[in-house]
């Protein structure tokens, strides 16, 4: 199995017109492997134990030697290590020195000018916060500029997470009407996960996104902002030209004002470097076409709590009550939150950027009411309610605290058989006064303060269904009414 960087190279060469045989020869891999990863680009996960090097116990010491004597030779280090019991050869010492020193970048700096549609540059900027009621959220701006024309797009967000970066880039490509061949980024973790000299390890999720768009990433050298100077200057331009003297209500308001500014100011001004307006210099037809389907929404798996809601981004979003205790998939963009169960959408909400809010659909609460009404028609529930007002109050508290009602009632009725009606009512009354809702609390109260009134179980019948039949307790008031009625008729 090959890694995602090799998969990316396979697709890059394929998009450049190479045949499968040429790709296999170029990358020195089997032609069948090329065909496999063209058809199925996502490699299967593999787990391998990292092989230990003989030099691992001495890495810190070698680093200290290199820090004290930057020009030290591998042979001198090898002599020092052999005195300490090192049994390896000169080769792995030289490899470690190359890793620690880093290789000089063999690629030239990116040209100041590029052909139309070839390159876009990307960078983040931080723009204070936005207030939502009593809370605030950090505000970020993703700037994307087409290098040849200086055509600019800005995308405001409340996060710099991986999925949010992809959403911003996709929005930029839609604004421009296509994708570039190259994308220049700095060393942010959502694009570059590791770098040693000129050796770059790109973020695999970032590569997956670019592979679908057929874009090649280019990472700037460390501490070399001039390599993406066009977008660096654009961030300064946004701060000085768009941001001052404006008021914003929410994220949508910021984005709408930014789009208006782009179309009426930024992209129609006379650019000082090119001497042309970006909108006139921009050539849409040379960009590559956008992918047909690309889902960049934030995605996570969450559990539905007893209040038929999921906790997402400091808020609660409700789902149908039948999904309680189930795992669901949540997908969100800047405007909406979708909730799926087994790939089927079960709820959709407008996204709230305030915090500690409960976003509830009226239909979900109505479903809860219907379930409770159906539950209260159960025979066991009716028997329990016949015990009187204390039982009704306790049942209502059980429902409000999201306890398993039917299971709890069955256990309470078994305590009725064991301790009798008066003891059970007394135990529930004490539980109510102490806000203790559940059969375990009542049982513990009865165990500590009461003694069972019966020492034997009732007769067990062979048919188990007959053993579970319970009748509601008769009300003596009804017999009094009948007796008075008959006496009145006789008179």
N, C-alpha and C positions, 0 to 999 in steps of 0.2 A: 504494500500500500504506500502511496505517495502523499505528501502533505499538501495543504491548500495553496501554498506558494507555487508548487509545481503545476497544480491544477490551473491556477491563474495563468501561468506561462503557456500552457497548452491552449487555452482559449484565446489568449492574446495573439499567438502565432496563427491560430485558425482564423481569427478575424482579420489578420493581415494578409490572408490568401494562401498560406502554406497548406500543402496536402498533408494527410496523416503520416505518410511515409517520411516527408521532409521534417515534420515535427518530431517524429521518433528519432531521426538521425541528428537533428539539432539538439535535442535534449538528452540523447543517449539513453532512451528507454524503449521498451518493447512497443511495437505498433499496436498490439492488442490492448496494451495499457492505455495508449492514446485514445483508441476507439471507446474503451470503457468509460473514461472520464470525460469524453465529449458527450456521450449519451447520459451519464450520471455524474454530474460535476461534484456532488457532495461526497467526499470519501467517508468510508465507515470509520468510526472511532477505533483507536487501538491503544493499548496500554503496554508500555515497555518500561522496564526498570532501567533507570539511568545507570550506565556503567561507571564504576568508580575508577578514577585515574590514580596511578601511583603517586602523582604529584599533588593530589588533593590535600593531604596533610601539611604540605609545605607552601600552599598558595599565599597564605598571609605573610609568611617570611619572605617569599619572592617579591611580593608587593612592596614590603618594607625596603628590601634591597634596591628595587627599581626607583622608589621614591627618593632614596638617599643618593643613588648614583644613576641618573636617567640613562646614561650611555653604557651601562654595564653589559658585558657580553654573556651569551648563554654558557660558554665554556667555563667562565669564572663562577657562575652560579652553580653549575653542575659539580665543580670541584668542592664548593662549600657544602652542597647537599649530600654528596657521597660520604663526607666525614660524619654526617648525622644518620647514615644508614639508608640513604636513597639508593634504589637499585635500578631505576629507569635509565633511559638513554637521552642523548642530546636532543632528539627530535621533539619529544613532548615538552621539553624545557623551552625550545624555540617557539613552539605553538603557543605556550602560555604567555611568553613575552610579547608575541604578536597580538594576542588578545588583550593584554593589559595596556600595551602602548597604543593599539588601534592602528589601522592602516590608513594611509593618506587617501583621500578621495581621488579616484582615477578619472571620474566624469568631470567635464568642464562645467563651469557655472551656467545656469540657465540663461539663454540669450535675453537681452533686454527687450528685443522685439521678436515676436513670433508670428507665424502665418495665421490668417483668419481661421477660427474654429479649431485650432490645434490645442490650445492650452487655456485652462482657467485656474485662478489662484483662490485659495480659501483661507479665512482666518476668523477667529472669534474676538469679540470685544465685550467688555463688561460695562453696563449702563445703569448702575445703582439699583434701585428697587421700584416695584409697583405696589401700592397699598390696596388691599381688599378688606374693607371693614377694619377689624382690629388686628389683622395680620398683614404681613408683607412678604413678597417673593422677589428673589434676585432676578434681574433682567439681563439677558445676554443677546448679542446681535451676531449672527453669522453673515459675514460678507463674502460674496462670490463675484469675481470680476473676470470678464473675458479679456485675455491679455492683449490681443491685437487692437480691439476697438475701445477698450476701457468701459464697455457696457457693464453696469453695476446692478446687482440685486442684493437686497438685505432681508434677512429673515429673523424676526425677534422671537425669543423663546424664554422660558423660565428654567431651562436645564441645558446642560451640555452632554447629556448621556448619549450613548451610542445610537439608539434608535432615533433620537431627536436630531442628531447630526444628519442621519440618512434622510429624515423628513425634510430638513432644510435644503439639502442638496437636490432632492427630487423636485421640491418647489422651485428652486433656481433653474433647473433644467427645463421645467415647464414654462417658466417665464421667458427663457431664452429661445425655447422652441426646439431644443435638441441637446445632445451631449458632446463634450469635447473629446479629443483623443487622449489628452493628459490632464491630470489634476495635481496641482502643486500644493502641498500641505507642509505644516511645520511638524514638530515632534510631539504633538498632543497624543495622549494614550489611546484615544479613540481611532487614531490612524496608525501610529507607530508604537509598538509595544516594547521594542528593544533595539538598541543601536550600539555597536562597537566600531568606532571609526566609520568606515564607509559601508560596513555590513549592516543592513537594515532588516528588521523583522517587522513586517506590517501586521496590523491587527487583522485577524482572520475574518471577523464579521465585516470589517471594512472592505476586505478583498472580495468577500461574497457579494456585497452590494455593487462594487465596481465591475466585477465579472459580468453580471447581468447587463450592466450599462456599456460594457466593452471599453472601459476606460483604464488607462495605465497610470498608477500613482507615481508621483515624484516627491521625495521628501527633502526638505532643505537641510543643509549642514547645520550642526549645532552652533548657536550664536552667530548665525549668518542671515539676519532679517532682510538684507538687500536682495537675497535670492527670490523673495516674494514681495519685492518693494511695492508693486502696483497695489496689492490688496492691503499692505501695511499703510500706505498713504490713504487708501479708501477709508479705513477705520478712522484716521485723523479727520478726514473730510466729513464723515458722518457726525463725529463729535462736534465739529466746529460749525457745520452748516445746517444739519437737520435737527440736532438735539436741542439747541438753546431756545428759550422762550416758548416752549410747547407744554401743554398739559394733556395728560392721558387718563382715560377712565379705566381701561383694562388692556389686556394683551391684543385683542382684536382692534381696538382703537389705535394702538401703537403701529400695528402692521398696516392698517388702512392708511394712516397718515404717511407711513414710510413709502408705500406704493405710489401715492399721489406725488410725494416729493421726488421719487425716482423718475416718474413720467413727465413731470413739469419742470424739474430743476436739474437733477444730477445727470440724466442721460441726454439732455438736450442742450447743455451748456457747451461752450467752446472750450475744449480741453487744452490746457497750456502746453502739454508735451506734443500731442499729435497735430494741434492746430485745426482739428475737426470736431464736430459733435459726435459723441459715441454712437448715437442712434443712426447717424448717416454712415459711419465707418463700419458698423456691425453688419455681418453677412450671415444671415440665418441659414441659408441653403447649404452651407458647407459643414454644418454640424451633423453629427450622427443622429439617427432617429432614436426616440425614446422607447424603452421597453414597454410592451403592452400592459403587462401586469407586474406590479412590484409593490408589495405590502411592507411599508416601513413603520407601521404603528408600534408604539411601545407595547410589549407583550410580556405577561407574567401569569403564573398559575397561583390561584388563591383559593382559600376555603371559605364557604358560606357559613356565617355564624348563626346563632339561634334567633337573632333579630332579623333574619332573612336579608342580611346585607354583607357586602364584602368591604374590606378596608383597603382603599387605594389612594395614594397620594394625599394622606392626611384627611380624607373624607370617607363617608360611608355611602355606597350605592346599593340600592335594593334589587332583589331578584324575586321570581316567584317562590312562594314558601315551600313548594315541594323540593327545592334545591338545597334546603338546609342540610349542613354537614357534608355536602358534596364538594368536590374540587372542580373549579371552573377556570376557564381561560379568559383573562381580561386583556383587551386591546384598546388603545387610546391614542388619539391625536390631539391637536390643540383645541378641538371643538367638541368632540364627542367621546363617550366611553361605551364600548360594546362588551357584553359578557356572553361567553359561549359555554355550552355544555356538550361535550362530544361533538364538536365542530358545528353545532346548531346554535344560532343566536337566540338567547332567551331574554335579553334585556338590552336596552340602549338608552343612555342618558346624555344630556348636555353636560359638558365638563365644567366643574366649578373650580376656580382658582383660589377661592377662599379656603379656610382650613376649619376642621372640626364641624363640618356640615353633614347633614343627613339628606341625601338626594333620593327621594322616594316617589315612585309612581303610584297614583291612586289605585290602579288596578291591582297592585301587589297587596295593598292593605285590604281591599275588598275580598281578595282570595283568602287572606288570613281569617277574616270574619266568617266567610262561608265554611271554612274548615272547622272553626270553633263551633258554629251552629250545628253542623253535622255531627261533631263529636259529642255535643250535649244531648243528642237524641239517642245515644247508645244506652242499652238496658242497664249496664253496670253503673253508668253515670247517674241514671235516673234513680236507681236504688240508693246511691250515695246521697243524692240531693234530698231524698225522703227523710234523712236524718235531721233536717231542719236548717235554720238560718246559719248556724256555725259552719255546717258542711258547705253551704252555698258560698259563704265568704271565703272559706279556705280554698275551694275550687277556683274561685275567681283569682285569688292570689297565685295559685299554681299556674294558671294560664298566663298571667302578667309576667311571671318570672321565667316563662318558657320552659317549664318542667314537662317531662313526659306524662301527660294527664292520665291516659288510660292505664298505663303501667302503675302509676302512683295510686290511683283509685283502687285497683285490684289489691294492692298491698294494704291499703287502709281498711278495706272490707275484710281482709283476713285478720287484721287486728280487732275488728268488730267481733268476729267469731271468738277470738281468744280472750278479750278483755270486757266485752259488753258495750252497749251503746253509751251509757253515762260516762264510763271511763274514757272511751274514745273521744267523745265530745269535749270532755274536760282537757284531755291531752291536746286536741286541736286548738282549743281556746288559748291554752298557754303558749302553743307554738305561734299562733297569730299575734299575741301580745309581744312576743320576742322576735317577730318577723323571720320565723324559721319555716321555710316552705319545702316540704318533702316528707316522704314516708319514713325515712331514716330518723328525722328529728322527732316525729311523733312517737315512733317506736321506742326511742331512747327515753323520752319523757315517761311513757307508760311503764317501761322496765324499771326506771329508778323510783317512781312514786306509787305505782299500782301493783296489784297482784292479779293474775288471771282469774276470771270468775268460773272458768270451766277447766276441768282436768282431763277431759277426753275429747277426741274429735268426733264430729257427727258421723252417722252411718255412711259408709262409702258404697255407692251403687256401681254395678259392673259397667254400665254405660257412662263414660266419662263426661259426656255432654250434660247429663242430668245432674252431675255433681256441681256444675258451675251455675246452675239456675238460681237466681236470687229474686225475691219478691220485695216490692216496696213496703215499708213499714206502715201499717194502717194508722190513720189519725182518729183518736177518740172523739174529737169534736164532731166528726161526721156521724158517729153513732148517737151522740147527744141530739143532733138535729133531727135524726129519724125518730128517736123516742118522743121528742116534743111534738113532732108532726102527728104521730099516731095518737097521742093523748088528746091533741086538739080535735082530731077527727072523731074520737069516741065521745067526746063531750058534745 
